[in-house]
């Protein structure tokens, strides 16, 4: 221990004597260790840290799938389940303790405590709480009895919401709060850290939870797939066993006639963790591998610095050897210096990681599940410490072993005059540079692929014009607007007022905002057409008001847009997109054709317009058949009119400048209607590519760091080699070598190393990018342009890095060598 303390003190003294070397080394290591620490904290927080529930490994999600022949869709990814399916799976299984169901929405909060506001909410069965293994912090969750339609209306509040709106008043328990215009008794306040599984995926977090209130005797239709699920496996049961169990139930339902045999109706069970983080796992693993390469490049760079420094310390080491220091003592001292440097780099790296994480969370918290909860906890700091020590050993061992072999007689005889380190010494240095270049090639290829993929995403035409469009979400209280005509009348009056505002070109409303809210499908009956076996007529359903298409600049292909005269008791009309027209009426005009929804007692809907296709469920998602119904007429086909709509306003100039005026109009018409989700369509479009942008940005940063370190490594090694070979180069010039001969020799030396590194990097990238296919859009993982362009770029960078010291080699005067000789 005493010897170790002496080694550490001596290491600090030696590092203080060479501040430039120490600073460059610590900064280089800080980049590698900081990047690794930051990404590890994300990987741990997102992928490795257990979900915040009791025994999360036993939690699963149930979905259903089917083959949708004739509709242009597939059911491989799975759908949410319907109310009857929930009860079927609950009753018939032998491997699942329970299956809870929920969906997320938003509710209006009104009352004397503050202005009306709209907040995210969860509507769920009472067993969701018990299946997740969570309890209320104050009071209690609601019970199964309160799930019943006739039970008193209750609510459970989120801790943060309770503190913000109600000041943390414990007397709120047992009191009524106004939710969607109706009183509900507060029975509990959840713990601060409670989140539904849906909340873990990012975005708005639910802050109020309400009973779902199923009527088991009058469940919804089997086509209403809107319920998310939480299932807990019985002790000893596996996901595979539960899947087989539930699929047997699905098969029985098909045999009972609930589903067509051709549909291949099936249950899809997956671990809850996969449901929460499954889509982001490949990206995070690629990023983790990328920062590992950055760290290895930094280690190689520092190892080269250490080798060069060790060459300058040969006389010092020889003197210490002459005074009795053994080889083990020298190696121990040099390794101690390496570890001290690595720890210094680790400390600086943790600081960089802290600021890097802060920037990531501030810029893009919703693009990665659970990212907002990531931080530098004890496990992450332990990881950083371990990486620092391992890094010190990694980059220090080669220089230490090399320096531990001291030619005592030669070094003391030379008296410290600079000599060449020998061919083996140079091979080690060049090998390390080759490794740096190889890793840099791999990272830059990966970054280039993601840049090209992201560029392809940005070039996708969403089908609408997002510029100068302001959006906001509204919902009228059902208690105050009980009739469909009341709801549609409110939006008509509001739109009339908004259209009169200065700077407004057009205004409309839509049920589900493209790229911001998901949309589902609805079965239809086409006039004069019978479904063949395995065929299913359906389409994504959308509800809009007059003015919507004009605001979004969705092109009209045939017919007309919706008009203010398309009212409840008027001629029942519908507009379809090109995909639907081509699917169901190929080779002919769909105008005048009719279909209906909701059953045989509902009116036929005449197609009066065909509009262009737009992207809705994701910018790169499939374009499905879609139909648009007038908001005022929708209740003629079903039993309700949506009270929640997104206002869309096209402005003449800056959309945010209109926010205050639009809010005033909403409040003036009804102060109990809150405004939420205020954003521009440009922001919506940007958010739709947040995930790819997150991956691209980090890979771009890592690739840039790798490229810079590799270039510095090439320059450093060639420059150091020339400084060692000044005597040799001068003699060559004195013996007749031309400047071109010397320049060519140095360039060949540098480019040979670079070429070998580029070849190794291309081979490594060919393997690495095989894991990136799911992250790319419209560009192959082994894209030829990228795999040719990036190596050429790296070769040019290496050429420039070699050329700078090579030109200095040309300037060596023969007289210098002759005088030394």
C-alpha positions in Angstrom: 0.0 0.0 0.0 2.9 2.3 0.8 4.5 1.6 -2.5 1.2 2.4 -4.3 0.9 5.7 -2.5 4.4 6.6 -3.5 3.6 5.6 -7.1 0.5 7.8 -7.1 2.5 10.8 -5.7 5.2 10.3 -8.2 2.6 10.0 -11.0 1.1 13.4 -10.1 4.6 15.0 -10.0 5.4 13.7 -13.5 2.1 14.7 -14.9 2.4 18.2 -13.5 5.8 18.6 -15.2 4.1 18.1 -18.6 0.8 20.0 -18.5 0.2 20.0 -22.2 0.5 16.2 -22.5 -1.7 15.8 -19.4 -4.4 18.2 -20.6 -4.6 16.6 -24.1 -4.8 13.1 -22.6 -7.5 13.9 -20.1 -9.6 15.8 -22.7 -9.3 12.9 -25.1 -10.3 10.4 -22.4 -13.1 12.6 -21.2 -14.7 12.5 -24.6 -14.6 8.7 -24.7 -15.6 8.1 -21.1 -18.2 10.8 -21.0 -19.9 9.5 -24.1 -19.9 6.0 -22.7 -21.2 7.1 -19.3 -24.0 9.2 -20.9 -25.2 6.4 -23.2 -24.8 3.7 -20.5 -27.1 5.8 -18.2 -29.7 5.9 -21.0 -29.3 2.2 -21.8 -29.6 1.3 -18.1 -32.5 3.6 -17.4 -34.4 2.5 -20.5 -33.5 -1.1 -21.1 -31.9 -2.5 -18.0 -33.7 -0.9 -15.1 -36.8 -2.8 -14.1 -40.1 -1.2 -14.7 -41.5 0.5 -11.6 -44.0 -2.3 -10.7 -44.0 -5.3 -8.5 -42.3 -8.3 -10.2 -42.3 -6.7 -13.6 -40.9 -9.8 -15.3 -44.3 -11.4 -14.8 -46.2 -8.6 -16.5 -47.3 -9.0 -20.1 -49.4 -7.3 -22.8 -52.2 -9.0 -24.7 -52.9 -8.0 -28.2 -54.9 -9.7 -31.0 -54.0 -10.2 -34.7 -55.7 -11.3 -37.8 -55.2 -11.4 -41.6 -57.1 -8.6 -43.3 -57.4 -9.8 -46.8 -59.0 -7.3 -49.1 -58.2 -4.3 -46.9 -54.6 -3.8 -47.7 -53.6 -4.3 -44.1 -51.8 -6.9 -42.0 -52.4 -7.9 -38.4 -48.8 -9.1 -37.7 -48.0 -6.2 -35.4 -51.1 -6.8 -33.3 -54.0 -4.7 -32.3 -55.5 -3.6 -29.1 -58.4 -5.7 -27.9 -62.1 -5.2 -27.7 -64.4 -5.4 -24.7 -65.8 -8.9 -25.5 -62.3 -10.2 -26.1 -61.1 -9.0 -22.8 -63.8 -11.0 -21.0 -63.2 -14.0 -23.2 -59.5 -14.1 -22.4 -60.2 -13.4 -18.7 -62.6 -16.3 -18.3 -61.0 -19.0 -20.4 -57.3 -18.9 -19.6 -55.3 -21.1 -17.2 -51.9 -19.3 -17.1 -52.7 -15.7 -16.4 -53.7 -14.3 -13.0 -55.6 -11.5 -14.4 -56.0 -9.1 -17.4 -56.7 -5.5 -16.8 -57.6 -3.0 -19.5 -57.3 0.7 -20.0 -57.2 3.5 -22.5 -55.8 7.0 -22.3 -57.6 10.2 -23.1 -57.8 13.7 -21.8 -60.4 15.3 -19.5 -61.6 18.8 -18.7 -61.0 20.0 -15.2 -63.2 22.9 -14.1 -64.3 24.4 -10.8 -63.4 27.3 -8.5 -59.8 26.1 -7.9 -58.6 27.7 -11.2 -59.1 28.1 -14.9 -60.5 25.3 -16.9 -57.7 23.0 -18.1 -57.4 19.8 -20.1 -55.1 17.1 -18.7 -54.2 13.5 -19.8 -56.2 10.8 -18.1 -56.4 7.1 -17.9 -59.7 5.2 -17.9 -59.1 1.7 -16.5 -60.4 -1.4 -14.8 -59.8 -1.4 -11.1 -57.5 -4.5 -11.4 -54.9 -2.6 -13.3 -53.6 -1.2 -10.0 -53.4 -4.6 -8.3 -51.9 -6.3 -11.3 -49.2 -3.7 -11.5 -48.7 -4.1 -7.7 -49.2 -0.4 -6.9 -51.2 1.4 -4.3 -52.3 4.9 -3.6 -50.0 7.2 -1.6 -53.1 8.8 0.1 -56.5 7.2 0.2 -57.1 4.2 -2.1 -57.5 3.3 -5.7 -61.0 2.6 -6.9 -62.4 -0.9 -6.5 -64.0 -3.5 -8.8 -67.5 -2.4 -7.5 -66.8 1.1 -8.7 -66.2 -0.3 -12.2 -69.9 -0.9 -12.6 -72.1 1.4 -14.6 -74.4 2.2 -11.7 -71.7 2.8 -9.1 -71.0 6.3 -7.8 -68.6 8.3 -10.0 -65.1 8.4 -8.4 -61.6 9.5 -9.4 -58.0 9.1 -8.4 -55.7 12.0 -8.8 -52.0 12.2 -9.7 -49.7 13.5 -7.0 -48.2 16.3 -9.1 -51.6 17.4 -10.3 -53.0 17.3 -6.8 -50.1 19.5 -5.5 -50.3 21.9 -8.4 -54.1 22.5 -8.7 -55.3 21.8 -5.2 -52.2 22.9 -3.2 -51.7 19.4 -1.7 -54.9 19.8 0.4 -55.6 16.4 2.1 -59.2 17.4 2.5 -59.7 16.8 -1.2 -60.3 13.2 -0.3 -64.0 12.6 -0.2 -64.7 15.8 -2.0 -66.0 16.3 -5.5 -64.0 17.7 -8.4 -65.6 18.6 -11.7 -64.4 16.3 -14.5 -65.9 16.8 -18.0 -68.6 18.8 -16.4 -69.7 16.2 -13.9 -68.8 15.8 -10.2 -66.6 12.9 -9.2 -65.6 12.0 -5.7 -61.8 11.8 -5.1 -61.0 8.5 -3.3 -57.2 8.5 -3.6 -54.0 10.3 -4.5 -51.4 8.1 -6.2 -47.7 8.0 -5.3 -45.5 10.6 -7.1 -43.7 7.9 -9.1 -46.8 6.1 -10.4 -47.1 5.8 -14.2 -49.3 3.7 -16.4 -47.3 1.6 -18.9 -48.4 4.0 -21.6 -46.8 6.9 -19.7 -43.4 5.2 -19.7 -43.3 5.5 -23.5 -42.9 9.2 -23.3 -45.2 12.1 -24.1 -47.9 13.5 -21.9 -48.3 11.7 -18.5 -51.7 10.8 -17.2 -52.6 12.6 -14.0 -56.2 11.5 -13.4 -57.6 7.9 -13.4 -61.2 7.0 -13.7 -63.1 3.7 -13.6 -63.9 2.3 -17.1 -67.4 1.2 -16.0 -68.1 -1.8 -18.3 -71.6 -3.2 -18.5 -70.9 -6.9 -18.8 -74.4 -7.6 -20.1 -74.1 -5.0 -22.8 -70.4 -5.0 -24.0 -69.3 -3.1 -27.1 -68.8 -4.8 -30.4 -65.9 -7.1 -31.2 -64.7 -4.7 -33.8 -64.0 -2.0 -31.2 -60.3 -2.6 -30.6 -59.4 0.2 -28.4 -58.3 -1.3 -25.1 -54.6 -1.6 -24.0 -54.0 -4.4 -21.5 -51.9 -5.4 -18.5 -51.6 -9.1 -17.7 -49.8 -10.9 -14.9 -48.6 -14.4 -15.5 -49.3 -17.1 -12.8 -46.2 -18.3 -10.9 -44.2 -20.6 -13.1 -46.0 -19.7 -16.3 -44.0 -18.5 -19.3 -44.9 -16.1 -22.0 -44.9 -19.0 -24.5 -47.3 -21.0 -22.4 -49.6 -18.1 -21.9 -49.5 -17.3 -25.6 -50.5 -20.9 -26.4 -53.2 -20.8 -23.8 -54.8 -17.6 -25.1 -54.5 -18.7 -28.7 -56.5 -21.8 -27.9 -59.2 -19.4 -26.7 -58.9 -17.4 -29.9 -59.3 -20.6 -32.0 -62.4 -21.5 -30.0 -63.9 -18.1 -30.7 -63.3 -18.7 -34.4 -65.0 -22.1 -34.1 -67.9 -20.5 -32.4 -68.4 -18.2 -35.4 -67.3 -14.9 -33.9 -64.5 -14.6 -36.5 -64.1 -15.9 -40.0 -61.8 -18.9 -40.4 -59.9 -17.0 -43.2 -59.1 -14.1 -40.8 -56.7 -16.4 -38.7 -57.7 -14.6 -35.5 -55.0 -15.0 -32.9 -53.7 -13.7 -29.5 -50.3 -12.0 -29.3 -48.7 -12.0 -25.9 -45.4 -10.1 -25.2 -43.5 -9.0 -22.1 -44.5 -5.6 -20.8 -40.9 -4.5 -21.0 -40.8 -5.3 -24.7 -44.0 -3.3 -25.2 -42.5 -0.2 -23.5 -39.0 -0.2 -24.9 -39.0 -2.8 -27.8 -38.9 -0.3 -30.6 -36.1 1.8 -29.2 -33.9 -1.2 -28.2 -32.0 -1.6 -31.5 -31.2 2.1 -31.7 -29.8 2.2 -28.1 -27.7 -0.9 -28.6 -26.3 0.5 -31.8 -25.5 3.8 -30.0 -23.9 1.8 -27.1 -21.7 0.0 -29.5 -20.8 3.3 -31.2 -19.6 4.9 -28.0 -17.6 1.8 -27.3 -15.8 2.4 -30.5 -15.3 6.0 -29.6 -13.7 4.9 -26.3 -11.4 2.5 -28.1 -10.3 5.2 -30.5 -9.5 7.5 -27.5 -7.6 4.7 -25.9 -5.5 4.0 -29.0 -4.9 7.8 -29.3 -3.7 8.1 -25.8 -1.6 4.9 -26.1 0.2 6.5 -28.9 0.8 9.6 -26.8 2.1 7.4 -24.0 4.4 5.6 -26.4 5.8 8.9 -27.7 6.2 10.2 -24.2 7.9 7.0 -23.1 10.5 7.4 -25.8 11.5 10.7 -24.3 11.8 9.2 -20.8 14.2 6.4 -21.8 17.2 8.0 -20.1 15.1 8.6 -16.9 14.0 5.0 -16.8 17.6 3.8 -17.5 18.9 5.9 -14.6 16.2 4.5 -12.3 17.1 1.0 -13.5 20.8 1.6 -12.8 19.8 2.7 -9.2 18.2 -0.6 -8.6 14.6 -0.3 -9.9 13.4 -3.6 -11.4 11.3 -4.0 -14.5 8.2 -4.7 -12.4 8.7 -1.5 -10.4 9.0 0.5 -13.7 5.9 -1.1 -15.2 3.9 -0.5 -12.0 4.9 3.1 -12.0 3.9 3.6 -15.6 0.6 1.8 -15.2 -0.1 3.9 -12.1 0.4 7.1 -14.3 -2.0 5.6 -16.9 -4.7 4.9 -14.3 -4.3 8.4 -12.7 -4.7 9.9 -16.2 -7.8 7.7 -16.8 -9.4 8.6 -13.5 -8.8 12.3 -14.3 -10.4 11.7 -17.7 -13.2 9.8 -16.0 -14.0 12.7 -13.6 -14.1 15.1 -16.6 -16.1 12.5 -18.5 -18.8 12.3 -15.8 -19.1 16.1 -15.9 -19.5 15.9 -19.7 -22.0 13.1 -19.3 -24.1 15.2 -16.9 -24.3 18.1 -19.3 -24.9 15.8 -22.2 -27.8 14.0 -20.5 -29.3 17.3 -19.5 -29.2 18.5 -23.1 -30.7 15.2 -24.4 -33.5 15.3 -21.9 -34.2 19.0 -22.6 -34.2 18.6 -26.3 -36.0 15.3 -26.9 -37.5 13.7 -23.9 -40.4 12.0 -25.7 -38.4 10.3 -28.4 -37.0 7.6 -26.1 -39.2 5.8 -23.5 -38.3 6.6 -19.9 -35.6 9.1 -21.0 -37.0 11.8 -18.7 -36.2 9.6 -15.7 -32.6 8.9 -16.7 -29.8 10.2 -14.5 -26.3 9.7 -13.1 -27.1 7.4 -10.1 -24.8 5.2 -8.1 -24.8 2.4 -10.7 -23.9 4.7 -13.5 -21.1 6.3 -11.4 -19.8 2.8 -10.6 -19.8 2.0 -14.3 -17.9 5.2 -15.0 -15.3 4.4 -12.4 -14.9 0.9 -13.8 -14.6 2.1 -17.3 -12.0 4.7 -16.2 -9.8 2.1 -14.5 -10.2 -0.4 -17.3 -9.4 2.4 -19.8 -6.2 3.2 -17.9 -5.1 -0.4 -18.0 -6.1 -0.7 -21.7 -4.1 2.3 -23.1 -1.3 2.0 -20.5 -0.3 -1.6 -20.8 1.5 -1.5 -24.2 3.6 1.6 -23.4 4.4 0.2 -19.9 5.6 -3.1 -21.2 7.5 -1.4 -24.0 9.2 1.0 -21.6 9.9 -1.6 -19.0 12.5 -3.1 -21.4 15.4 -0.6 -21.0 18.7 -1.1 -22.8 20.7 0.3 -19.9 24.1 0.4 -21.6 22.8 2.0 -24.8 20.8 4.7 -23.1 23.5 5.8 -20.7 26.1 5.7 -23.4 24.0 7.9 -25.7 23.6 10.4 -22.9 20.0 11.1 -23.8 20.6 12.0 -27.5 17.4 11.3 -29.5 17.4 8.0 -31.2 14.9 6.0 -33.1 12.6 3.8 -31.1 13.1 0.9 -33.4 10.9 -0.8 -36.0 8.8 -2.6 -33.4 8.0 0.6 -31.6 6.8 2.2 -34.9 4.8 -0.9 -35.8 2.9 -0.6 -32.5 2.2 3.1 -33.1 1.1 2.6 -36.7 -1.1 -0.4 -35.7 -2.8 1.8 -33.1 -3.5 4.4 -35.7 -4.8 1.8 -38.1 -7.2 0.7 -35.4 -8.4 4.3 -34.9 -9.0 4.7 -38.6 -10.9 1.4 -38.8 -13.2 2.3 -35.9 -13.7 5.8 -37.4 -14.7 4.3 -40.7 -17.3 2.1 -39.0 -18.8 5.0 -37.0 -18.8 7.5 -39.9 -20.5 4.9 -42.2 -23.2 4.3 -39.5 -23.7 8.0 -39.1 -23.9 8.6 -42.8 -26.5 5.9 -43.2 -28.7 7.4 -40.5 -28.2 10.9 -42.1 -29.3 9.6 -45.4 -32.2 7.8 -43.8 -33.3 10.9 -41.9 -33.0 12.9 -45.1 -35.3 10.4 -46.8 -37.8 10.8 -44.0 -37.8 14.6 -44.3 -38.4 14.3 -48.1 -41.5 12.2 -47.6 -44.6 14.2 -48.7 -47.0 14.1 -45.8 -49.9 14.9 -48.2 -50.6 18.2 -46.6 -48.9 21.6 -46.2 -47.8 22.1 -42.5 -46.5 25.7 -43.0 -48.4 28.5 -41.1 -50.9 26.1 -39.5 -51.7 26.5 -35.8 -53.4 23.6 -33.9 -55.0 23.3 -30.5 -57.1 20.6 -28.9 -60.6 21.3 -27.5 -63.2 19.3 -25.8 -66.7 20.5 -24.9 -68.1 19.0 -21.6 -70.6 16.3 -22.3 -72.8 17.5 -19.4 -73.2 20.9 -20.9 -73.5 19.7 -24.5 -75.7 16.5 -24.3 -77.0 16.5 -27.9 -75.0 16.0 -31.1 -76.4 19.2 -32.4 -75.1 21.0 -29.3 -71.6 19.8 -29.9 -71.5 20.4 -33.6 -73.1 23.8 -33.1 -70.4 24.9 -30.7 -67.6 24.1 -33.1 -69.5 25.9 -36.0 -69.9 29.0 -33.9 -66.3 28.9 -32.7 -65.0 28.5 -36.2 -67.1 31.4 -37.4 -65.5 33.6 -34.7 -61.9 32.3 -35.4 -62.3 33.0 -39.1 -63.0 36.6 -38.4 -59.7 37.1 -36.5 -57.1 39.3 -38.3 -54.4 37.1 -39.9 -56.6 34.0 -40.3 -57.0 32.6 -43.8 -59.1 29.6 -43.0 -60.1 27.4 -40.0 -61.5 24.0 -39.5 -61.5 21.1 -37.0 -60.6 17.4 -37.1 -61.1 14.5 -34.8 -57.6 13.0 -35.0 -54.7 15.3 -36.0 -52.4 13.7 -38.6 -49.0 12.5 -37.2 -50.1 13.6 -33.7 -53.0 11.2 -32.8 -53.5 7.7 -34.0 -56.4 6.7 -36.1 -58.3 3.4 -36.3 -60.4 1.6 -38.9 -64.2 0.9 -39.2 -66.0 -1.8 -41.1 -68.3 -0.6 -43.8 -70.9 -2.1 -46.2 -70.5 -1.2 -49.8 -73.6 -0.8 -51.8 -74.0 -3.6 -54.4 -71.0 -5.5 -53.2 -70.8 -8.8 -51.3 -67.7 -9.6 -49.3 -66.0 -12.7 -50.7 -64.5 -15.3 -48.3 -61.5 -13.7 -46.6 -62.5 -10.2 -47.7 -63.2 -7.4 -45.3 -64.4 -3.9 -46.3 -63.1 -1.2 -44.0 -61.3 2.1 -43.8 -59.7 4.5 -41.4 -62.4 6.8 -40.1 -62.0 10.5 -39.8 -64.4 13.3 -38.7 -63.8 16.8 -40.0 -65.6 20.1 -40.4 -65.9 22.4 -43.4 -62.6 24.2 -44.0 -60.4 21.3 -42.8 -59.1 20.3 -46.2 -58.6 23.9 -47.2 -56.5 24.6 -44.1 -54.3 21.5 -44.6 -54.2 22.0 -48.3 -55.0 18.4 -49.0 -55.6 18.3 -52.8 -59.0 17.7 -54.2 -58.8 15.1 -57.0 -62.5 14.8 -57.9 -65.8 16.2 -56.7 -66.0 18.8 -53.9 -64.9 19.4 -50.3 -67.2 19.5 -47.4 -69.5 22.5 -47.0 -71.3 24.2 -44.2 -74.6 22.9 -45.7 -73.6 19.3 -44.9 -75.7 19.3 -41.8 -77.3 16.6 -39.6 -80.6 16.3 -41.4 -79.2 17.0 -44.9 -78.0 14.6 -47.6 -75.6 12.2 -46.0 -72.2 12.6 -47.7 -68.6 11.3 -47.3 -65.2 12.0 -48.8 -62.7 9.3 -49.4 -59.0 9.3 -50.2 -57.4 8.0 -53.4 -56.2 4.8 -51.7 -59.8 3.9 -50.8 -61.1 4.9 -54.2 -58.5 2.7 -55.9 -59.0 -0.2 -53.6 -62.8 -0.5 -53.8 -63.6 1.0 -57.2 -60.5 0.4 -59.3 -60.6 1.6 -62.9 -63.7 3.7 -62.3 -64.7 6.9 -60.6 -65.8 6.5 -56.9 -67.9 9.7 -57.1 -71.6 8.9 -56.5 -70.8 5.5 -55.0 -72.3 4.7 -51.6 -71.4 2.8 -48.5 -72.6 2.8 -44.9 -71.3 2.2 -41.4 -73.0 1.2 -38.2 -75.4 -1.5 -39.5 -78.3 -2.0 -41.9 -80.5 0.6 -40.2 -78.1 3.4 -40.9 -78.2 5.7 -43.9 -76.2 5.2 -47.1 -73.3 7.7 -47.5 -72.7 9.2 -50.9 -69.1 9.9 -52.0 -69.0 13.5 -53.1 -65.3 14.0 -53.1 -62.0 12.3 -53.5 -58.9 13.8 -51.9 -55.2 13.1 -51.9 -53.6 10.6 -49.5 -51.9 11.9 -46.4 -49.6 10.3 -43.8 -51.3 9.8 -40.4 -49.9 7.1 -38.2 -46.2 8.0 -38.6 -44.5 9.8 -41.4 -43.2 6.5 -42.9 -46.3 4.5 -42.0 -48.6 2.8 -44.5 -51.2 4.9 -46.3 -54.5 3.1 -45.7 -57.9 3.6 -47.2 -59.7 6.5 -45.4 -63.0 8.2 -45.3 -64.0 11.6 -43.9 -67.4 12.3 -42.4 -68.8 15.8 -41.7 -68.8 16.4 -37.9 -72.4 17.5 -38.0 -73.6 14.3 -39.7 -71.6 11.6 -37.8 -74.3 10.9 -35.3 -76.6 9.7 -38.1 -74.3 6.7 -38.5 -73.5 6.0 -34.8 -74.8 7.0 -31.4 -72.4 9.8 -30.6 -70.7 12.9 -31.9 -67.0 13.4 -30.8 -66.8 16.3 -28.4 -63.0 16.5 -28.6 -61.6 18.0 -31.8 -58.4 19.6 -32.9 -58.8 23.2 -34.2 -56.6 23.8 -37.3 -56.0 27.4 -38.3 -54.1 28.6 -41.4 -52.5 32.0 -40.8 -51.1 34.6 -43.1 -47.8 34.8 -41.1 -46.4 33.5 -37.8 -48.9 31.0 -36.3 -47.8 31.5 -32.6 -48.8 35.1 -32.9 -52.4 34.0 -33.1 -52.5 31.8 -30.0 -53.7 34.5 -27.6 -56.4 35.7 -29.9 -57.7 32.1 -30.5 -57.7 31.4 -26.7 -59.7 34.5 -26.1 -62.4 33.4 -28.6 -62.6 29.9 -27.0 -62.9 31.4 -23.5 -65.5 34.0 -24.7 -67.7 31.4 -26.2 -67.5 29.0 -23.2 -65.0 29.5 -20.3 -65.4 25.8 -19.3 -63.8 24.6 -22.5 -60.0 24.4 -21.9 -57.4 24.8 -24.7 -54.6 22.1 -24.8 -51.9 20.8 -27.0 -51.2 24.1 -28.7 -48.6 23.6 -31.4 -47.9 24.3 -35.1 -48.1 21.6 -37.7 -44.4 22.1 -38.4 -43.8 21.1 -34.7 -46.1 18.1 -35.2 -44.1 17.1 -38.3 -40.8 17.5 -36.5 -42.0 15.4 -33.5 -43.0 12.6 -35.9 -39.3 12.1 -36.7 -38.0 12.6 -33.2 -36.7 9.1 -32.7 -34.7 8.9 -36.0 -33.4 12.4 -35.3 -32.2 11.3 -31.8 -30.2 8.4 -33.2 -28.8 10.4 -36.1 -27.7 13.3 -33.9 -25.8 11.0 -31.5 -24.2 8.9 -34.2 -23.2 12.1 -36.1 -21.5 13.5 -32.9 -19.8 10.2 -32.2 -18.7 9.9 -35.9 -17.3 13.4 -35.8 -15.3 12.8 -32.6 -14.0 9.5 -34.1 -13.0 11.2 -37.3 -11.2 14.0 -35.4 -9.4 11.6 -33.1 -8.3 9.4 -36.0 -7.0 12.4 -38.0 -5.1 13.7 -34.9 -3.7 10.2 -34.5 -2.4 10.0 -38.0 -0.9 13.5 -37.8 0.7 12.8 -34.4 2.3 9.5 -35.5 3.7 10.8 -38.8 4.9 14.0 -37.1 6.6 12.1 -34.3 8.2 9.7 -36.8 9.6 12.6 -38.8 11.0 14.3 -35.7 12.7 11.1 -34.8 14.0 10.6 -38.3 15.4 14.1 -38.9 18.9 12.7 -38.9 18.0 10.0 -41.4 16.1 12.3 -43.7 18.9 14.8 -43.8 21.3 12.0 -44.7 19.0 10.8 -47.5 18.9 14.4 -48.9 22.7 14.6 -48.6 23.1 11.4 -50.5 21.0 12.6 -53.4 17.4 11.9 -52.5 15.1 14.6 -54.0 12.4 16.4 -52.1 9.9 14.4 -54.1 11.5 11.1 -53.0 11.3 12.1 -49.4 7.7 13.4 -49.7 6.6 10.2 -51.4 8.3 8.0 -48.8 6.5 9.8 -45.9 3.2 9.8 -47.8 3.5 6.1 -48.5 4.2 5.4 -44.8 1.1 7.3 -43.7 -1.3 6.1 -46.4 -0.3 2.5 -46.0 -1.4 2.7 -42.4 -4.6 4.6 -43.4 -5.3 2.2 -46.2 -5.1 -0.8 -43.9 -7.3 0.9 -41.4 -9.9 1.8 -44.1 -10.1 -1.8 -45.3 -10.5 -3.1 -41.8 -13.1 -0.4 -41.1 -15.2 -1.3 -44.2 -15.2 -5.0 -43.2 -16.2 -4.0 -39.6 -18.9 -1.7 -40.9 -20.3 -4.4 -43.1 -20.9 -6.4 -39.9 -22.0 -3.4 -37.7 -24.6 -2.1 -40.1 -26.3 -5.4 -40.2 -27.9 -4.5 -36.9 -29.2 -1.2 -38.3 -31.7 -2.3 -40.9 -34.7 -1.5 -38.6 -33.4 2.0 -38.0 -33.1 3.0 -41.7 -35.7 4.3 -44.1 -35.3 3.9 -47.9 -31.6 3.2 -47.7 -29.9 -0.2 -47.5 -27.7 -1.2 -44.5 -25.0 -2.0 -47.0 -25.6 1.0 -49.2 -23.0 1.1 -52.0 -22.7 4.9 -52.1 -22.0 5.1 -48.4 -19.6 2.2 -48.4 -17.6 3.8 -51.2 -17.9 7.5 -50.2 -17.0 7.3 -46.6 -13.7 5.3 -47.1 -12.8 7.8 -49.8 -13.5 10.6 -47.3 -11.4 9.0 -44.6 -8.6 8.4 -47.0 -8.6 12.1 -47.9 -8.6 13.1 -44.2 -5.7 10.8 -43.6 -3.9 12.2 -46.7 -4.3 15.7 -45.4 -3.1 14.7 -41.9 -0.1 13.0 -43.5 0.7 15.8 -45.9 1.2 18.4 -43.2 4.1 16.7 -41.5 5.4 15.3 -44.8 5.9 18.8 -46.1 8.0 19.5 -43.0 10.1 16.4 -43.8 10.9 17.8 -47.2 12.4 20.9 -45.6 15.0 19.0 -43.6 18.4 20.4 -44.7 21.3 18.0 -45.5 23.6 20.3 -43.6 21.8 19.5 -40.3 22.5 15.8 -40.7 26.1 16.3 -41.7 26.8 18.6 -38.7 25.3 16.0 -36.4 27.3 13.3 -38.0 
